Amino acid sequence: MSGEVTQETIDKYVALDNKIRLLENKNIRKTYDSVKKRYDAIVLSVQTLKKKYEECKKQTAKEKADVDQLDIKSFLNQEAFDKSMSKEKAEYLEALNREELIKKQLDTIQPQLGEMEKELNREKGGIEELEKMCQEQEDLLSKIFDGAYGSELENKLESDLDLVREKRQRIGNAKYKWTNGRILLEHACNQLAFANKRWADIKNTSLNMQEKYGIATEARNNLIAAIQNLQSCQKYLDNIDFPYCKPNEVQTLEKATNNIYVDMQSPDRHKHAGECYNVTHRRAAALLQWFDNVINTVIEKDIMESTKEEAEASKKLRAERIKLLKEKVEAQGMGGQVQIDDSELAMCDGEEEDIEIQAVIFKADGEDDNSLHPAQDVPPAPTPVPLSELAPPPNNEALFGNIEQLKKQHEKEISDFQKAQEMNKARLQQGLEAKLAARRNRRTKNTPE
């Protein structure tokens, strides 16, 4: 027997419906999946960096031993010894710089794990709360409608809402990832601009070697931070093929950064390294422009449309359930005792949750918290790429997943439900006809001949 609909039942349904929609608007399930994926990637990165760091320490020790053990007695003259010593020292310096670079990356990335664990626990708590409320609502509706849907239309409308909600949440998750990736990219652009500026300053002939080392270290630290921000940005969107600053380009920049103390000592090598830094800066600026174009012309438009679509589907489902509840109340003869305020169920419709910036920014030593605004003496960003020459946005499947497959799955579920309903009706009809036949038989037997 189905449950009685009281004022308490109605109030509970309304409260649950509003709370569920507030949490669904926050897209916590998709956000948790994204954070967990990045957390797993960072765990792997830490393991890789630790292994690299141990290898680098061994290589540095070897290069140091080569310098210490070089004996002038093994050479024909001082010139040959000096040439070999210069080579060994350069190799030692390069190995030492590589070791410091890996250590710096490790020291920067390890603290992220603790922060991301807190973030995961926070998101997981929200998911558990949402699932608990969804189960409560499901139990309540099951009790009211005797374990079934109140109507075939309710089932269809619920299925429609599931489809458009999944679509909106996928688009919302894309916006979350692209917005956070953009923040990382903007920091990388400013760090590359500063590194280029300091690298150019090394050419000042009035500087002594110690001053040049200090400036090169500033440039190096900003290049390391920029590399980490570019790599982290790629991890946010690991299914997207970036048109600029591809992984192999970032690896080239990383190799150039490894050699920065050797490159600073030769005009030719200084010039070649500077070209590498400059090209990366220009391509990073183009990538930032591409990000803005994708976010503003594709994602924002689609999120507005899908949010409106979800609000409309949610409104239709609630209208059908309210109609069914009213019919239930009337059937109980309690029309005057139970009040259903439709306006309370209009809350939260069409509200798009603000994107929370959760990207962990890599910063160079001495870089302030306001680093999205470059220093005044840093040259302006490279000239923007004309829109006609800017790479096209990724297709919708790359951005949001296979939405068409979702639609096909939705249509199949509706079709399967309708077939099941028709079969149930047929069984009920057969049962009714059997009962009528039995009743006729009984009447025939009892009728005198």
Disulfide bonds with the S-S distance in Angstrom:
none
